[in-house]
Amino acid sequence: MLYTARIKDHHSEQKLFVQRSVIAGLIIICVILTLISRLVWLQVLHYDYFAEQSAGNRIRFEPLPPSRGLILDRDGVPLALNSPSYQLELTREQVPDIDATLQGLANLQLLDREDLPTLKRDILRRRSFEAVPVKLSLNDDELARFAVRRQDFPGVEIKPRLSRRYPLGVSGVHAIGYVGIISEADQKVLDADEYAGTALVGKAGVEKRYESVLHGKAGYQQLLVNAQGRRVDQPGAHSSELRRKEPTAGNDLFLTIDERLQSAVEEMLREQKTDANGNTYIDQKRAAVIAIDPNNGDVLAFVSTPGFDPNLFGRGLSNAQYRELVNDADKPMYDRVMRGVYPSGSTIKPFMAMAGLYYNVVTPTTSEYCPGYFRLPGVARPWTDLHVHGAVSMVTAIKVSCDVYFYSLANQLGIDRIHDYLSEFGFGQLTGLDIDGELPAVLPSTAWKRDYFKRKEAQQWFTGDTISVGIGQGYLTVTPLQLAHAVATLSKHGQGYKPRLIHAVRNSVTGEVNELPPVPLDPVKVRDDSSWDAVIQGMEEVAKPGGTAASFASAPYTVGAKTGTAQVHGLAVGEKYNASQLAERLRDNALFIAFAPVEQPRVAVAVVVENGGHGGTAAAPIARRIFDLMLLTPEQLAAQEAKRQSIEKRITPTTTPTRPSPSAHIPAATEPIVE
Amino acid sequence: MELDNSRTQRTFTWTARVLSALQMDGPLLAGLGLLALISLIVLYSASSANMSVVLSQALKFLFSAVVMLAVAQLPRRLIRNSAPWLYGVGLLLLVLVMIKGSSALGAQRWLDLKIIRFQPSEIMKLAMPLLCAWYVHERPLPPSLKDVLVLTIIILVPTALIAKQPDLGTAILVLAAGGVALILAGLQKRYILGVLLLMIPAAWIGWTHMHDYQRQRVVTFLNPQSDPLGSGYHIIQSQIAIGSGGVFGKGYLNGSQAQLEFLPERATDFIFAVIGEEWGLLGLITILLLYAFIIGRCLYIAANAQDTFSRILSGSLGLTFAVYVFVNTGMVTGLLPVVGVPLPLISFGGSSMVTLMAGFGIVMAIHARRRLVGR
């Protein structure tokens, strides 16, 4: 019967089937409910999360770089501003072959072949979707050259940007500084969000020190992008939600510099000349000139020549151009005002005299006999003077720059007392000027020599070392900035101010100008206030007929001054000068310090002309020009100008640059303002 | 009013007559037509307003409809007798494709017949339920152990061949078609339990024989964030698309995930996510209910069929369709691993559509013949 049990039973089969179908239906309902609960989980319970994820997908933040604050002179003359320019930007993720693309751009002479490895490193360092500027400030010709071949360079685009422009070029470059492309080192310290989209950053001078004030605040805009990260312009449901935050421009800076003074000085240090072959060239003196307002520390002029064009850096300097600047024998990049360390020569004497009075080693009335040399007991070789001055008082000693008087004074003071008192004027220290890179130079002391020299026998201070310091030679060095600051302090009877290049900040949003208060320093200590009178009287005598700076003889204001002529100690090892330059570069440095008017000082200056010879002839006329511009009325200035031109006419036949003569290339000591 | 009513009545009756003359089942046809319409509307958005994609899909629907209509006219006997032949030819082609098939995307699935290229595995989707139904048709049910063993071999051989291509998605569907036929035939509960227990060692064997990319899919399914830009990208982006659609959706043509190309394969395997983004929860539930209706109608037809062959065949065709839907929606919603199974009748593509519609043609043939056999 087992066999019959296996016969097909249609009725029970159908029942079985229906039963199974019902179960299947129930399972299907369960699966659908599971699916729906999953959908509820996704679309209802976690809607906020996924909506945000979806927005994050399609919205990309593009930085809007702020426009950089302007730099203006004290009267509002623009020294650094922004101008629209075009730059080439490369986005790595859109470039199929970086090497080929860069080569191609080099073939179009848009890039320097030599810069390609550095550029490639820069590009690889940035995030792949970031646009990296590869060439700044394209000129019309370069723009056209690229535009024609544009389709060969996917991922490389021309973008309009604001670039930095210095309308006066070289003028004041060491104070203003310059901006350059953000380097690897810069990136480590800069806030990546604030500098996204910014190509340039302050590299030197005010541009560097006040970077945070000038930069401003970056904004952003939200862009609609597709999965490939490309911008989509779809005016529809997605674009209404896109937000935009405008950037805030950086604040403007008012420099203390008076551009009129600055250019006048620069003009005087540049002379057009003709060489033996009849070619004209610019003879650029190597010099440092700084003028300070003694009443607040404002730096009115800050000249270091030769200079360089800061616009080159903002345009993206090629390696070759940079090398040329750095290797120039005249060192145009070198800031002579605050980094130039020179022997002070006789310009130190007024301060030495102040030290003598403070320690009561000399009095204004006591005289010293000058036989033309100074001898130390037990030292065979004497310290010599140029002249035999006979009996000299302090005033005369400053006036005629008697070395013997100061050899003796230094000897009586001793080096440590000299160090202590000259420190009061800021020698041997940073003055605290508000840009980076200042050098302290050397104000020697026994302690200094002990620390400075490694060899035991060289560490001991000899009395002989002190004697040359008395006239600003030996170990003593100063920077022109220190000199000007010291003269300003002296002119105000010891009340100094911290030198500064910025006197006001203008808020870019409100337009409100915020004047920065001057920073007074501790007054210089004196035994007795009459000490100032004696020293200043000596400095006044310098500027009078019979003094060492005759340039001021006819000035309609009173001047206190001191000339200096310092030996050049020889060339540093490794410096290469060609033979014809050698003689000139071994000449003495000319130095000059002055302030005016004596009664109510308004300007103090320090001038150093490298290899310029005597301070009274090479450096003093520059100070004279500054004082004239600062202190004379326009009418007086016009009269002065007329007089100068008549003098020039008189001397024209011998100095005309157009007539070649064997002596034409030898710098002539033309001093237009000498009467 | 009454005139209007009677006119409606007349139109209705006339339509029913036409349908029955064409051997068509009205409700099933309506459900399929609705799906086709939805497919065309959604495809327009998923293809970023590309009309040629929509037209191409419409042509495929048209062709498939003709195939369905043709199949529906076939006598049931012919259908039944063709089962072993169809299975045999399918198996032969699978072996052929194994030896010399053209490779697309690293998998040997296609057979190039000069005129058309098609996937022999598609034949199996139909041949499998056909053969299973044919095999149990003459035999007493529930099936004996011997029958179960024979059926197991019938099911596993083509499944293994397809899985080896490798085409995991189709292999699962072919396996499911055979499996549901077996269950509907009344497979004893103890065998079902045994198969479920066998799944554990089978899963292990499967894992060790998987291709790297298949294994990667499983890993990604368990933790999509392990490779968010690689194999996890599909799952993450499709969940973002669905989730950000919310209850009412972002609106037609406004799904940013789809329109801005964040969602991959949005016209094919992941089209369910496009619907979720643009039409929201309500849109997805509507689609699911429509599928449920079609599946339910197939089961209803099966339950009312006259003989074992028709019952089991239309039942397993309907349930395979259900597996089809759930494998895709489960994958797109992140409930199942990513396997290449399109959303039936909505995703862009013709090969599987023809098979599916032919299947529905069979179901309709079964339904239409019921009265002829009647008591």
Boltz contact constraints between the chains, C-beta under 6 A:
constraints:
  - contact:
      token1: [A, 6]
      token2: [B, 140]
      max_distance: 6.0
  - contact:
      token1: [A, 8]
      token2: [B, 140]
      max_distance: 6.0
  - contact:
      token1: [A, 13]
      token2: [B, 141]
      max_distance: 6.0
  - contact:
      token1: [A, 13]
      token2: [B, 308]
      max_distance: 6.0
  - contact:
      token1: [A, 16]
      token2: [B, 186]
      max_distance: 6.0
  - contact:
      token1: [A, 17]
      token2: [B, 311]
      max_distance: 6.0
  - contact:
      token1: [A, 18]
      token2: [B, 303]
      max_distance: 6.0
  - contact:
      token1: [A, 20]
      token2: [B, 184]
      max_distance: 6.0
  - contact:
      token1: [A, 21]
      token2: [B, 299]
      max_distance: 6.0
  - contact:
      token1: [A, 21]
      token2: [B, 303]
      max_distance: 6.0
  - contact:
      token1: [A, 24]
      token2: [B, 319]
      max_distance: 6.0
  - contact:
      token1: [A, 28]
      token2: [B, 322]
      max_distance: 6.0
  - contact:
      token1: [A, 31]
      token2: [B, 326]
      max_distance: 6.0
  - contact:
      token1: [A, 32]
      token2: [B, 288]
      max_distance: 6.0
  - contact:
      token1: [A, 32]
      token2: [B, 292]
      max_distance: 6.0
  - contact:
      token1: [A, 35]
      token2: [B, 329]
      max_distance: 6.0
  - contact:
      token1: [A, 38]
      token2: [B, 333]
      max_distance: 6.0
  - contact:
      token1: [A, 38]
      token2: [B, 335]
      max_distance: 6.0
  - contact:
      token1: [A, 39]
      token2: [B, 281]
      max_distance: 6.0
  - contact:
      token1: [A, 39]
      token2: [B, 284]
      max_distance: 6.0
  - contact:
      token1: [A, 42]
      token2: [B, 242]
      max_distance: 6.0
  - contact:
      token1: [A, 42]
      token2: [B, 243]
      max_distance: 6.0
  - contact:
      token1: [A, 43]
      token2: [B, 243]
      max_distance: 6.0
  - contact:
      token1: [A, 43]
      token2: [B, 245]
      max_distance: 6.0
  - contact:
      token1: [A, 43]
      token2: [B, 246]
      max_distance: 6.0
  - contact:
      token1: [A, 43]
      token2: [B, 281]
      max_distance: 6.0
  - contact:
      token1: [A, 46]
      token2: [B, 243]
      max_distance: 6.0
  - contact:
      token1: [A, 47]
      token2: [B, 246]
      max_distance: 6.0
  - contact:
      token1: [A, 50]
      token2: [B, 240]
      max_distance: 6.0
  - contact:
      token1: [A, 50]
      token2: [B, 243]
      max_distance: 6.0
  - contact:
      token1: [A, 50]
      token2: [B, 244]
      max_distance: 6.0
  - contact:
      token1: [A, 51]
      token2: [B, 244]
      max_distance: 6.0
  - contact:
      token1: [A, 53]
      token2: [B, 240]
      max_distance: 6.0
  - contact:
      token1: [A, 54]
      token2: [B, 240]
      max_distance: 6.0
  - contact:
      token1: [A, 54]
      token2: [B, 244]
      max_distance: 6.0
  - contact:
      token1: [A, 54]
      token2: [B, 256]
      max_distance: 6.0
  - contact:
      token1: [A, 54]
      token2: [B, 257]
      max_distance: 6.0
  - contact:
      token1: [A, 57]
      token2: [B, 262]
      max_distance: 6.0
  - contact:
      token1: [A, 58]
      token2: [B, 256]
      max_distance: 6.0
  - contact:
      token1: [A, 58]
      token2: [B, 260]
      max_distance: 6.0
  - contact:
      token1: [A, 226]
      token2: [B, 260]
      max_distance: 6.0
  - contact:
      token1: [A, 226]
      token2: [B, 261]
      max_distance: 6.0
  - contact:
      token1: [A, 227]
      token2: [B, 261]
      max_distance: 6.0
  - contact:
      token1: [A, 227]
      token2: [B, 262]
      max_distance: 6.0
  - contact:
      token1: [A, 237]
      token2: [B, 254]
      max_distance: 6.0
  - contact:
      token1: [A, 238]
      token2: [B, 256]
      max_distance: 6.0
